[in-house]
Structure formats: structure tokens, C-alpha cells
Amino acid sequence: MSQLLEIFSSKPDPALEDVAAEIKRLDPDGTMWGRVIRQTYDMLYNGQQTGRYRWDQLMKTEKTHFGTLFEINAQREFEFEGGDETDYRIAGHQVDAKWSQKLGGWMLPPEVFDELALVATGNDERSVWSLGLIRVTSDARRESENRDKKSSLNEFGRSSIHWLWRDAELPPNILLQLAPPIVDHIFDSPYGTEKTARLFRAAEGMIVHRNSVATVSKQLDAQRRVRGGSGGARTMLAPEGYVILSGVYHNDIARELGVPVPQRDEYVSVKVVPADGEAGAVIGDRRWRRALPEDLIATPAPVVKDKKGRATE
């Protein structure tokens, strides 16, 4: 880690090196930070209650709460100690967490002056996020302050950020990846299960987060809309050849079918046909492969089961 930070700055900062090393130790590939940011967006959208899924659907007052929720969610995820004046104490050093939807837009209060700031930004439409460290010295921040005595990074400060991740992949928001007319069609039904089925039909081969299912169905028992054997989306889509794979039970099947592998809180739908050769995945008592555009669906999709052989609900 010391060699990594030497390329960022000609002024050694042992505390910054300590904090950077601890953050990387806790989350080497950034998966946990990506999950924190995904959770924060979804908490603000509150899609299960509101049906919202885009930043521009939020009110200005709601947007200002992102930073607070980000700070809280990160503390819960990593169990950082609380700081004295700052948000956290990481590797024994004071660190303040700052979020800005705009790169470089972090507002820095007096209590973080000369301390370390953990600065983060992201873009849900582009499915990216970034996180870095900066010591908020006088030469790194603007001389002007607002009426709350807050300042922001100047050009030198922005160029001196020690990026731990830059434009890393954010767990996707499927409703921002599909074309707007398709999303409109998904929502254009009064029935939660039908909307859920439309979502998985449109998003074949793409990761669908549980929160997107909740946003579409707008029902408290949103995940029941996915289930098979009880009139859910699995049952509705099976005659068309679709299986809906869960990140809890079906990672191996997804991998063998050649589609993105869902995490525990995600799904992926796949249109399948019986396979003659060895390619594909064994589901039930036969082998299946992902359907090609020209394939005709003559056989309903199989029932996917959990690791104990039970039909997945």
C-alpha cells in the first residue's frame, strides 16, 4: 500500500497510508462499498412505497440526506469506531465521510479542516462510484467559506485526492438500463405479479436487484411476486421458456448458462431450451442452454430448485 500511495503524493502522510491500508484490508475489491452506495440510493428512492428509481425523481430536500445515509450505512457495514469531531476513527485516525453527487462538490465543515476526509461520489445512471482520501489542509481547500463556515476543495485539493477506487462498477439499477418505453410498459399494469413478469421478460440475461422488484410491484410482499408454484412471475413466464435464478440458490446454473451471476440480493432471468450436447446446465432431469433469438420455445422452462432439491419459491 505504501508504494501505491507514493505515486499519489510527494508529501508522505503516514496516517493517510494507515487508513487507506485498513480500508483496502476490509474490502479489497470494493464490493462492500459498492453495496453501501447501492443501498443508499435505494433507501432514498424508497421504491416499494413510491415507485421511484431515478435521482431526478427525488425532491431537493431528499437529495441532501444522501450524505448522512451514506455515512450511516458505511458505519454499519464496516463497524468503524466513532470519531471525536469526525464521523469515524479508522486505524486510530480521525476520518470524516463526505458524499457529493458531483465530483469535487464536497462541502467540508471546520471540524474536518486538517483532518482526513473520505470523499465519495457516484452516478446511478452510469452505474459507477468513486472513493478516495484527502487531508483537508489549508492549501487544499478554498479560502472562501459559506455562512456555515464550510469550504470545498480547490483545484490543488481535487488533484491531490488519493483515489482508492475510481469509476468502480456500481451494482446496477436495471430500471435505468432498460429503454424508457420498456420501463413505462412494465409499470403500465395494476397487478404486481404482471409487472414483475414484464420486468424479468424485458431484462433477460441482466442482473435484477431485489429492490427493483419491490419498486415495480409496490407491494409489501414484493418477493412473492417472483415465486413459482403460487402464481408468481416464475409460473407466468415458464410457458415462454424463462427461468428466474436467485443469487441465493442458483449461481452455478447462471454460470453454466453463461449469464451474469447474481449476488444474494439479486436475480437473473434466462430464456432456455433443451440442449442436445454437453453445453449448458442440468436443471431437473435434463440439460438446458440459453435460447438463441431464432429458437422456438416448444418446451416450458424447468422448475428451478434450491440446494436441497426443493422447488424454489
C-alpha positions as CSV (number, residue, x, y, z in Angstrom):
1,M,0.0,0.0,0.0
2,S,2.9,2.4,0.7
3,Q,4.1,2.0,-2.9
4,L,0.6,2.7,-4.1
5,L,0.4,5.9,-2.2
6,E,3.9,7.2,-3.2
7,I,2.6,7.7,-6.7
8,F,-0.2,9.9,-5.4
9,S,1.7,12.5,-3.3
10,S,5.3,13.7,-2.8
11,K,4.4,14.6,0.8
12,P,4.2,11.4,3.0
13,D,1.2,11.1,5.2
14,P,1.5,8.1,7.4
15,A,-2.0,8.4,8.8
16,L,-3.5,8.5,5.3
17,E,-1.4,5.4,4.4
18,D,-2.8,3.6,7.6
19,V,-6.4,4.5,6.7
20,A,-6.0,3.5,3.1
21,A,-4.4,0.2,4.0
22,E,-7.2,-0.6,6.5
23,I,-10.0,0.3,4.0
24,K,-8.4,-2.0,1.5
25,R,-7.9,-4.7,4.0
26,L,-11.6,-4.7,4.9
27,D,-12.8,-4.6,1.3
28,P,-10.0,-5.5,-1.2
29,D,-12.2,-5.3,-4.3
30,G,-14.7,-2.6,-3.3
31,T,-17.7,-4.9,-3.3
32,M,-18.8,-3.8,0.2
33,W,-18.5,-0.1,-0.7
34,G,-20.5,-0.7,-3.9
35,R,-23.2,-2.4,-1.8
36,V,-23.3,0.6,0.6
37,I,-23.8,3.1,-2.2
38,R,-26.4,0.9,-3.9
39,Q,-28.3,0.6,-0.6
40,T,-28.1,4.4,-0.1
41,Y,-29.6,5.2,-3.4
42,D,-32.4,2.6,-2.9
43,M,-33.2,3.9,0.6
44,L,-33.7,7.4,-0.8
45,Y,-35.8,6.2,-3.7
46,N,-37.9,4.2,-1.3
47,G,-39.3,2.4,-4.4
48,Q,-41.5,-0.1,-2.6
49,Q,-43.6,2.8,-1.3
50,T,-43.1,5.4,-4.1
51,G,-42.2,3.6,-7.3
52,R,-39.3,6.0,-7.8
53,Y,-36.0,4.7,-9.2
54,R,-34.2,7.8,-10.6
55,W,-32.2,10.6,-8.9
56,D,-34.2,13.3,-10.7
57,Q,-37.4,11.9,-9.1
58,L,-36.2,13.0,-5.7
59,M,-37.0,16.3,-4.0
60,K,-34.1,18.7,-3.3
61,T,-34.5,18.1,0.5
62,E,-34.3,14.3,0.0
63,K,-31.1,14.6,-2.1
64,T,-29.4,16.5,0.8
65,H,-29.9,13.4,3.0
66,F,-27.8,11.1,0.8
67,G,-24.5,12.0,2.6
68,T,-26.0,11.3,6.0
69,L,-27.4,7.9,4.9
70,F,-24.1,7.1,3.2
71,E,-22.2,7.8,6.4
72,I,-24.6,5.7,8.5
73,N,-24.7,2.7,6.0
74,A,-20.9,2.7,5.8
75,Q,-20.5,2.6,9.6
76,R,-23.0,-0.3,9.8
77,E,-21.2,-2.2,7.0
78,F,-17.7,-1.8,8.3
79,E,-18.3,-1.1,12.0
80,F,-16.0,1.8,12.2
81,E,-15.5,3.4,15.6
82,G,-17.0,6.9,16.0
83,G,-14.6,9.8,15.8
84,D,-14.2,12.7,18.3
85,E,-15.2,15.5,15.9
86,T,-15.3,13.5,12.7
87,D,-17.6,10.6,11.7
88,Y,-15.2,7.7,12.1
89,R,-11.9,6.6,13.6
90,I,-10.2,4.3,11.2
91,A,-6.9,2.6,12.1
92,G,-6.7,5.0,15.0
93,H,-7.1,8.2,12.9
94,Q,-9.9,10.7,12.6
95,V,-11.8,10.4,9.3
96,D,-14.9,12.3,8.1
97,A,-17.1,10.8,5.4
98,K,-18.3,13.1,2.6
99,W,-20.6,12.4,-0.4
100,S,-21.3,14.6,-3.4
101,Q,-23.3,13.6,-6.4
102,K,-21.0,15.9,-8.3
103,L,-17.3,15.2,-8.5
104,G,-15.5,17.8,-6.4
105,G,-18.6,19.1,-4.8
106,W,-17.9,18.0,-1.2
107,M,-18.7,20.6,1.5
108,L,-16.2,20.5,4.3
109,P,-17.0,21.8,7.8
110,P,-14.4,23.3,10.1
111,E,-14.2,20.1,12.2
112,V,-12.6,18.3,9.2
113,F,-10.0,21.0,8.5
114,D,-6.6,19.4,8.7
115,E,-8.2,16.0,9.2
116,L,-8.7,13.2,6.7
117,A,-11.8,13.2,4.6
118,L,-13.2,10.1,2.9
119,V,-14.7,11.6,-0.2
120,A,-17.1,9.6,-2.4
121,T,-19.2,10.2,-5.5
122,G,-21.3,8.1,-7.8
123,N,-23.7,8.1,-10.8
124,D,-26.6,5.6,-10.7
125,E,-27.3,6.1,-14.4
126,R,-23.7,5.2,-15.4
127,S,-23.5,2.5,-12.6
128,V,-20.2,3.9,-11.3
129,W,-18.8,5.1,-8.0
130,S,-15.5,6.5,-6.7
131,L,-13.9,6.8,-3.2
132,G,-10.7,8.5,-2.1
133,L,-8.9,10.1,0.8
134,I,-7.7,13.7,1.1
135,R,-6.2,15.6,4.0
136,V,-8.1,18.9,4.2
137,T,-5.1,21.2,4.6
138,S,-5.3,25.0,4.0
139,D,-3.6,24.6,0.7
140,A,-6.1,22.0,-0.4
141,R,-9.3,24.0,0.3
142,R,-10.8,27.2,-0.9
143,E,-10.2,30.4,1.1
144,S,-13.9,31.4,0.8
145,E,-16.4,29.8,3.2
146,N,-20.2,29.8,3.2
147,R,-22.3,31.1,6.1
148,D,-21.9,27.7,7.9
149,K,-18.1,28.1,7.7
150,K,-17.9,25.2,5.3
151,S,-15.4,25.2,2.5
152,S,-14.7,23.0,-0.5
153,L,-11.6,21.6,-2.2
154,N,-9.7,23.9,-4.6
155,E,-8.1,22.7,-7.8
156,F,-5.0,21.5,-6.0
157,G,-7.1,19.7,-3.4
158,R,-9.1,17.9,-6.1
159,S,-6.0,16.9,-7.9
160,S,-4.4,15.6,-4.7
161,I,-7.2,13.1,-3.8
162,H,-5.7,9.7,-3.2
163,W,-8.3,7.5,-5.1
164,L,-8.8,4.1,-3.7
165,W,-11.4,3.3,-6.4
166,R,-12.2,5.4,-9.4
167,D,-15.3,4.8,-11.5
168,A,-15.8,1.3,-10.0
169,E,-18.8,-0.7,-11.0
170,L,-21.9,0.0,-9.0
171,P,-24.5,-2.8,-8.6
172,P,-26.8,-1.9,-11.5
173,N,-30.2,-0.3,-11.3
174,I,-32.0,-2.3,-14.0
175,L,-34.7,0.3,-14.4
176,L,-32.1,2.8,-15.6
177,Q,-30.6,0.3,-18.0
178,L,-33.8,-0.5,-19.9
179,A,-35.2,1.8,-22.5
180,P,-37.7,4.3,-21.1
181,P,-40.6,3.0,-23.2
182,I,-39.9,-0.5,-21.9
183,V,-39.9,0.7,-18.3
184,D,-43.2,2.6,-19.0
185,H,-44.7,-0.7,-20.3
186,I,-43.5,-2.5,-17.1
187,F,-45.3,0.0,-14.9
188,D,-48.4,0.1,-17.1
189,S,-50.3,-2.6,-15.2
190,P,-52.3,-2.5,-12.0
191,Y,-51.1,-6.0,-11.0
192,G,-47.8,-6.5,-9.1
193,T,-47.1,-10.0,-10.5
194,E,-47.7,-9.0,-14.1
195,K,-45.4,-6.0,-13.7
196,T,-42.8,-8.3,-12.1
197,A,-43.1,-10.8,-15.0
198,R,-42.8,-7.9,-17.5
199,L,-39.6,-6.8,-15.7
200,F,-38.0,-10.2,-16.0
201,R,-39.1,-10.7,-19.6
202,A,-37.5,-7.4,-20.6
203,A,-34.4,-7.9,-18.5
204,E,-33.5,-11.4,-19.8
205,G,-29.8,-12.1,-19.1
206,M,-29.4,-8.9,-16.9
207,I,-29.0,-8.6,-13.2
208,V,-32.2,-7.5,-11.3
209,H,-31.8,-6.3,-7.7
210,R,-34.5,-7.2,-5.2
211,N,-35.2,-3.5,-4.7
212,S,-36.1,-3.2,-8.4
213,V,-38.7,-6.0,-7.9
214,A,-40.1,-4.1,-4.9
215,T,-40.2,-0.8,-6.9
216,V,-42.1,-2.4,-9.7
217,S,-44.6,-4.4,-7.7
218,K,-45.0,-1.7,-5.0
219,Q,-46.2,-4.4,-2.6
220,L,-45.0,-5.3,0.9
221,D,-44.6,-9.0,-0.2
222,A,-42.7,-8.0,-3.3
223,Q,-40.5,-11.1,-3.5
224,R,-43.6,-13.3,-3.5
225,R,-44.3,-11.9,-7.0
226,V,-41.2,-13.8,-8.2
227,R,-42.1,-17.2,-6.9
228,G,-43.1,-20.3,-8.8
229,G,-45.9,-22.6,-7.8
230,S,-48.1,-19.9,-6.4
231,G,-48.9,-17.8,-9.5
232,G,-45.8,-15.7,-9.4
233,A,-43.6,-14.5,-12.3
234,R,-41.8,-17.8,-12.5
235,T,-45.1,-19.6,-13.1
236,M,-46.3,-16.9,-15.5
237,L,-43.1,-16.9,-17.6
238,A,-42.4,-20.7,-17.6
239,P,-44.5,-21.4,-20.7
240,E,-42.4,-18.8,-22.6
241,G,-39.2,-20.7,-21.6
242,Y,-37.9,-18.3,-18.8
243,V,-36.3,-19.4,-15.6
244,I,-35.6,-16.9,-12.9
245,L,-32.4,-17.6,-11.0
246,S,-31.7,-16.5,-7.5
247,G,-28.4,-15.4,-6.1
248,V,-29.1,-17.5,-3.0
249,Y,-29.6,-20.8,-4.8
250,H,-28.7,-20.7,-8.5
251,N,-25.2,-19.3,-9.0
252,D,-23.9,-22.5,-10.6
253,I,-26.8,-22.6,-13.0
254,A,-26.3,-19.0,-14.0
255,R,-22.6,-19.6,-14.6
256,E,-23.2,-22.7,-16.7
257,L,-25.8,-20.9,-18.8
258,G,-23.3,-18.1,-19.5
259,V,-25.2,-15.2,-17.9
260,P,-24.2,-12.7,-15.1
261,V,-24.0,-14.5,-11.7
262,P,-26.4,-12.8,-9.3
263,Q,-25.4,-11.9,-5.7
264,R,-27.6,-12.9,-2.7
265,D,-29.9,-10.0,-3.2
266,E,-30.2,-10.3,-6.9
267,Y,-31.9,-12.3,-9.7
268,V,-31.3,-13.0,-13.3
269,S,-33.9,-14.4,-15.8
270,V,-32.8,-16.6,-18.7
271,K,-34.8,-17.9,-21.6
272,V,-33.8,-21.6,-22.1
273,V,-34.3,-24.5,-24.5
274,P,-33.4,-28.2,-24.2
275,A,-29.7,-28.8,-25.0
276,D,-28.5,-31.8,-27.1
277,G,-24.8,-31.6,-26.3
278,E,-22.8,-31.0,-23.1
279,A,-23.1,-27.2,-23.1
280,G,-25.5,-25.6,-20.7
281,A,-26.8,-26.5,-17.3
282,V,-28.6,-29.5,-15.9
283,I,-31.9,-28.4,-14.4
284,G,-34.1,-31.2,-13.2
285,D,-33.7,-34.3,-15.3
286,R,-32.2,-32.8,-18.4
287,R,-29.7,-30.3,-19.8
288,W,-30.7,-26.8,-20.9
289,R,-28.9,-24.0,-22.7
290,R,-29.7,-20.3,-23.1
291,A,-32.1,-19.8,-26.0
292,L,-30.9,-18.0,-29.2
293,P,-33.1,-15.4,-30.8
294,E,-34.1,-17.8,-33.6
295,D,-35.0,-20.6,-31.2
296,L,-38.7,-21.5,-31.0
297,I,-39.9,-22.2,-27.5
298,A,-41.7,-25.6,-27.7
299,T,-40.9,-26.8,-24.2
300,P,-41.9,-24.9,-21.0
301,A,-39.0,-23.9,-18.7
302,P,-38.0,-26.3,-16.0
303,V,-38.6,-25.8,-12.3
304,V,-35.5,-24.5,-10.6
305,K,-34.8,-25.9,-7.2
306,D,-32.7,-25.0,-4.2
307,K,-29.7,-26.9,-3.0
308,K,-31.9,-29.3,-1.0
309,G,-33.9,-30.2,-4.1
310,R,-36.9,-28.2,-3.2
311,A,-38.8,-26.1,-5.8
312,T,-37.7,-22.5,-5.4
313,E,-40.4,-20.2,-4.3
